[in-house]
Amino acid sequence: MHQPQSPTLKELRHHGTKSFPFAAYKTCFASKGTMVKHHWHEEIEMIYFFEGDFRLEINMEPFYIRSECIYFINPGELHSIVIENNNSSEEEAIVFSSDILSFECYDAVQVRLIQPIQHGTMIFPRCLMPDQPAFIPVRDSFLDIMNIYERSGEKSTLFDPVTNQLYIKSSLLRIFALLSDHRLFLRSEKNDDKRVEEIKKVITYIMENYKEKIYIHDLADLVSMNEQYFCRFFKKAIGRSPIAYVNDYRIKQAIRLLKETDLQIMEICLECGFNNLGNFLKEFRKYTNTTPLKYRRNLSCKNTELL
């Protein structure tokens, strides 16, 4: 069961806008590795795996994907996606708040479906496979949403036209109706996993304090573990050491600053919690196979080509 969380524990990313919290993402990769790092959010996520071999982890439970399928991520669930081979891999996702489907009039849909989802007493099925009767119509409605979103011509922020939002809402409601018709919604059973909450707490601390010095003993103290046991626990849960995770997160923020600001490389280094330029350059190259300066120049060239 999804438990209420502190607002500071949310993923630091806005899906859509406050008035219409919906966003769509399409990802294609040709090499193996981590595609989506461990994170969680209070919105519902629906992922359509089109082709490729993936390992999807939800609340530290692995799901191995080898064929076309649809997975649902319920609010508050910790999840990540890893590509497991070097073949072409493609997935699409929509992330939305159930609030956009709420009704002011308290009809049966609002009382028996929308509200229970909002309160965490009703959850989505974990997945839909092609041999299930609901799969094709749900997939088609999902693809309708992706087509509408792409046609809007605005992918980074939500588009304005009311018509497009109506089409998206109607397709989402159709997905809800199909899941309800096939009795696929589930009543949530309280299943507190202390390990998941501990990992969330540590990841949140890293997200909020990456600009400062972060010590292993600080992270271990958050979950009342000794340092040695904590490092084993974290690596088993996340697949990398705490230090590697911290550095990866800092580099991700450095890439964001390279894209969005004109800050000097040394300023970005310090802003992202690296107190040593040499270490920053080493970690950046490990993550991107290039230097921050070349990375920014490549961005400038691409932007020029678009003009």
C-alpha positions as CSV (number, residue, x, y, z in Angstrom):
1,M,0.0,0.0,0.0
2,H,1.3,3.4,-0.9
3,Q,2.0,5.4,2.3
4,P,1.9,9.2,2.4
5,Q,5.4,10.6,2.0
6,S,7.1,13.8,2.8
7,P,7.0,16.3,-0.1
8,T,10.8,16.4,0.0
9,L,11.0,12.8,-1.1
10,K,9.4,13.3,-4.5
11,E,11.4,12.9,-7.7
12,L,12.9,16.2,-8.6
13,R,11.2,16.4,-11.9
14,H,7.9,17.9,-13.0
15,H,5.7,15.8,-15.2
16,G,3.6,18.2,-17.2
17,T,2.3,21.3,-15.5
18,K,0.4,22.0,-12.3
19,S,-2.8,22.4,-14.2
20,F,-2.3,19.3,-16.3
21,P,0.2,16.9,-14.7
22,F,0.9,14.6,-17.6
23,A,4.0,13.9,-19.6
24,A,5.2,11.3,-22.2
25,Y,8.6,9.9,-22.8
26,K,10.1,7.8,-25.6
27,T,13.5,6.2,-25.3
28,C,15.6,4.2,-27.8
29,F,19.0,2.7,-26.9
30,A,21.4,0.5,-28.9
31,S,23.7,-0.5,-26.0
32,K,23.3,-2.2,-22.6
33,G,23.4,-0.3,-19.3
34,T,21.2,1.6,-16.9
35,M,18.5,3.5,-18.8
36,V,16.5,4.8,-15.9
37,K,18.1,5.1,-12.5
38,H,16.3,4.3,-9.2
39,H,13.7,6.9,-8.5
40,W,10.1,7.2,-7.4
41,H,7.3,9.7,-7.7
42,E,3.7,10.1,-6.7
43,E,2.3,10.0,-10.2
44,I,1.2,6.8,-12.0
45,E,3.5,5.5,-14.7
46,M,2.6,3.3,-17.6
47,I,5.5,1.8,-19.6
48,Y,5.2,0.1,-23.0
49,F,8.2,-2.1,-23.8
50,F,8.3,-2.5,-27.6
51,E,11.5,-4.3,-28.2
52,G,14.7,-5.3,-26.3
53,D,15.8,-7.1,-23.2
54,F,15.2,-5.2,-20.0
55,R,15.4,-5.7,-16.3
56,L,12.8,-3.6,-14.6
57,E,13.1,-3.3,-10.8
58,I,10.1,-2.3,-8.8
59,N,10.5,-2.0,-5.0
60,M,13.7,-4.0,-5.3
61,E,11.9,-6.9,-7.1
62,P,13.3,-7.7,-10.6
63,F,11.1,-8.3,-13.7
64,Y,12.8,-9.6,-16.8
65,I,11.3,-8.4,-20.0
66,R,12.0,-10.2,-23.2
67,S,8.9,-9.4,-25.4
68,E,6.3,-6.7,-26.0
69,C,4.4,-5.9,-22.8
70,I,3.0,-3.1,-20.6
71,Y,4.0,-2.4,-17.0
72,F,2.3,-0.2,-14.5
73,I,4.2,1.7,-11.7
74,N,1.9,2.7,-8.8
75,P,2.5,5.9,-6.9
76,G,5.4,5.7,-4.5
77,E,7.1,2.6,-6.0
78,L,10.9,2.7,-6.3
79,H,11.9,1.6,-9.8
80,S,14.7,1.5,-12.3
81,I,15.3,0.1,-15.8
82,V,18.4,-1.6,-17.1
83,I,19.0,-2.7,-20.7
84,E,20.6,-6.2,-20.7
85,N,22.0,-6.5,-24.2
86,N,23.5,-4.4,-27.1
87,N,20.6,-4.9,-29.4
88,S,18.1,-2.1,-30.3
89,S,15.9,-1.4,-27.3
90,E,12.8,0.8,-27.2
91,E,10.3,1.8,-24.6
92,E,7.7,4.5,-24.2
93,A,6.1,5.8,-21.0
94,I,3.4,8.2,-19.8
95,V,3.5,9.7,-16.3
96,F,0.4,11.3,-14.9
97,S,-1.5,12.2,-11.8
98,S,-4.9,10.6,-11.3
99,D,-6.1,14.1,-10.3
100,I,-6.5,15.0,-14.0
101,L,-9.3,12.5,-14.2
102,S,-11.2,13.6,-11.1
103,F,-14.8,14.7,-11.3
104,E,-16.4,17.4,-9.2
105,C,-19.6,15.5,-9.1
106,Y,-19.2,12.5,-6.9
107,D,-20.4,9.8,-9.2
108,A,-19.6,6.1,-9.0
109,V,-16.4,6.5,-11.0
110,Q,-15.1,9.1,-8.6
111,V,-16.1,7.2,-5.5
112,R,-15.3,3.6,-6.5
113,L,-12.2,4.1,-8.7
114,I,-10.5,7.5,-8.8
115,Q,-10.6,8.2,-5.1
116,P,-9.4,4.7,-4.1
117,I,-6.4,5.1,-6.5
118,Q,-5.7,8.5,-5.0
119,H,-5.8,7.1,-1.5
120,G,-3.7,4.1,-2.4
121,T,-6.3,1.5,-1.5
122,M,-6.6,0.5,-5.1
123,I,-3.7,-0.2,-7.4
124,F,-3.0,-1.0,-11.0
125,P,-2.1,-4.5,-12.2
126,R,1.7,-5.1,-12.4
127,C,1.7,-5.9,-16.1
128,L,-0.3,-6.8,-19.2
129,M,1.0,-9.4,-21.6
130,P,0.0,-9.8,-25.3
131,D,-2.0,-13.0,-24.5
132,Q,-4.4,-11.1,-22.2
133,P,-7.7,-9.9,-23.7
134,A,-7.1,-6.3,-22.4
135,F,-3.6,-5.9,-23.9
136,I,-4.4,-4.8,-27.4
137,P,-7.1,-2.3,-26.6
138,V,-5.1,-0.9,-23.7
139,R,-1.9,-0.7,-25.9
140,D,-3.9,1.0,-28.7
141,S,-5.2,3.7,-26.3
142,F,-1.7,4.2,-25.0
143,L,-0.3,4.6,-28.5
144,D,-3.2,7.1,-29.3
145,I,-1.9,9.2,-26.3
146,M,1.7,9.0,-27.6
147,N,0.5,10.1,-31.1
148,I,-1.5,13.0,-29.7
149,Y,1.4,14.1,-27.5
150,E,3.9,14.0,-30.4
151,R,1.6,15.8,-32.8
152,S,1.3,18.6,-30.3
153,G,4.9,19.6,-31.3
154,E,5.8,20.3,-27.7
155,K,7.4,17.5,-25.7
156,S,9.4,19.3,-22.9
157,T,6.4,21.2,-21.5
158,L,2.8,20.5,-21.9
159,F,1.0,22.0,-24.9
160,D,-1.9,24.5,-24.6
161,P,-4.7,23.3,-26.9
162,V,-7.7,22.1,-24.9
163,T,-8.5,19.6,-27.6
164,N,-5.3,17.7,-27.2
165,Q,-5.8,17.5,-23.4
166,L,-9.4,16.2,-24.0
167,Y,-8.1,13.5,-26.3
168,I,-5.5,12.5,-23.7
169,K,-8.0,12.4,-20.9
170,S,-10.5,10.4,-23.0
171,S,-7.8,7.8,-23.8
172,L,-6.7,7.6,-20.2
173,L,-10.3,7.1,-19.1
174,R,-10.6,4.4,-21.8
175,I,-7.6,2.6,-20.3
176,F,-9.2,2.8,-16.9
177,A,-12.5,1.5,-18.3
178,L,-10.7,-1.5,-20.0
179,L,-8.8,-2.4,-16.8
180,S,-12.1,-2.1,-14.8
181,D,-14.0,-4.1,-17.4
182,H,-11.5,-7.0,-17.2
183,R,-11.4,-6.7,-13.4
184,L,-7.6,-6.0,-13.4
185,F,-7.6,-3.3,-10.7
186,L,-6.4,-4.7,-7.4
187,R,-7.2,-3.9,-3.8
188,S,-4.0,-2.9,-2.1
189,E,-2.8,-4.9,0.8
190,K,-0.6,-3.1,3.3
191,N,2.9,-4.4,2.6
192,D,5.5,-2.1,4.2
193,D,8.9,-3.0,3.0
194,K,11.4,-1.4,5.4
195,R,14.2,-1.9,2.9
196,V,12.5,0.2,0.2
197,E,11.8,3.0,2.6
198,E,15.4,3.0,3.8
199,I,16.7,3.2,0.2
200,K,14.2,6.1,-0.5
201,K,15.5,7.9,2.5
202,V,19.1,7.6,1.4
203,I,18.4,8.6,-2.2
204,T,16.4,11.6,-1.1
205,Y,19.3,12.7,1.2
206,I,21.7,12.4,-1.8
207,M,19.4,14.4,-4.0
208,E,19.0,17.2,-1.5
209,N,22.7,17.3,-0.4
210,Y,24.7,16.5,-3.4
211,K,26.3,20.0,-3.4
212,E,27.8,19.3,0.0
213,K,30.3,16.7,1.2
214,I,28.6,13.4,1.7
215,Y,30.2,10.8,3.9
216,I,29.3,7.1,4.1
217,H,28.7,7.4,7.8
218,D,26.1,10.1,7.2
219,L,24.2,7.8,4.9
220,A,24.6,4.8,7.1
221,D,23.3,6.8,10.1
222,L,20.1,7.7,8.2
223,V,19.1,4.0,8.3
224,S,20.8,3.0,11.6
225,M,23.4,0.7,10.0
226,N,27.2,0.5,10.4
227,E,29.1,1.6,7.3
228,Q,30.3,-1.8,6.2
229,Y,26.8,-3.4,6.3
230,F,25.2,-0.3,4.7
231,C,27.6,-0.4,1.7
232,R,26.7,-4.0,1.1
233,F,23.0,-3.3,1.6
234,F,23.0,-0.3,-0.8
235,K,25.0,-2.1,-3.5
236,K,22.7,-5.1,-3.4
237,A,19.6,-2.9,-3.7
238,I,20.8,-0.4,-6.3
239,G,23.5,-2.3,-8.1
240,R,26.4,0.1,-7.4
241,S,28.2,1.5,-4.4
242,P,26.9,4.6,-2.5
243,I,29.9,6.6,-3.7
244,A,29.4,5.6,-7.3
245,Y,25.7,6.6,-7.0
246,V,26.6,10.0,-5.5
247,N,29.1,10.7,-8.3
248,D,26.6,9.6,-11.0
249,Y,24.0,11.9,-9.6
250,R,26.5,14.8,-9.4
251,I,27.5,14.3,-13.0
252,K,23.9,14.2,-14.0
253,Q,23.4,17.6,-12.4
254,A,26.6,18.8,-14.1
255,I,25.2,17.8,-17.5
256,R,22.0,19.7,-16.7
257,L,24.1,22.9,-15.8
258,L,26.1,22.5,-19.0
259,K,22.9,22.5,-21.0
260,E,21.0,25.2,-19.1
261,T,23.6,27.7,-17.9
262,D,26.8,29.5,-19.0
263,L,28.6,28.7,-15.8
264,Q,32.4,28.0,-16.1
265,I,33.5,24.4,-15.8
266,M,35.1,25.1,-12.4
267,E,31.9,26.7,-11.2
268,I,29.9,23.7,-12.3
269,C,32.5,21.4,-10.6
270,L,32.0,23.2,-7.3
271,E,28.2,23.6,-7.7
272,C,27.9,19.8,-8.1
273,G,29.8,18.9,-5.0
274,F,33.2,18.1,-6.5
275,N,35.9,20.0,-4.6
276,N,38.7,18.8,-7.0
277,L,38.6,19.6,-10.7
278,G,40.7,16.6,-11.6
279,N,38.3,14.2,-9.9
280,F,35.3,16.0,-11.6
281,L,36.9,15.6,-15.0
282,K,37.7,12.0,-14.4
283,E,34.2,11.1,-13.3
284,F,32.7,13.2,-16.1
285,R,34.7,11.3,-18.7
286,K,33.8,8.0,-17.1
287,Y,30.1,8.9,-17.5
288,T,30.1,10.6,-20.9
289,N,33.4,9.5,-22.6
290,T,34.2,13.1,-23.2
291,T,35.1,16.3,-21.3
292,P,32.7,18.9,-20.0
293,L,34.0,21.5,-22.5
294,K,33.6,19.2,-25.5
295,Y,30.2,18.2,-24.2
296,R,29.1,21.8,-24.2
297,R,30.6,22.5,-27.6
298,N,28.7,19.5,-29.0
299,L,25.5,20.9,-27.6
300,S,26.2,24.3,-29.2
301,C,26.8,22.7,-32.6
302,K,23.6,20.7,-32.4
303,N,21.7,23.9,-31.4
304,T,23.2,25.8,-34.3
305,E,22.2,23.0,-36.7
306,L,18.6,23.5,-35.6
307,L,18.5,27.2,-36.4
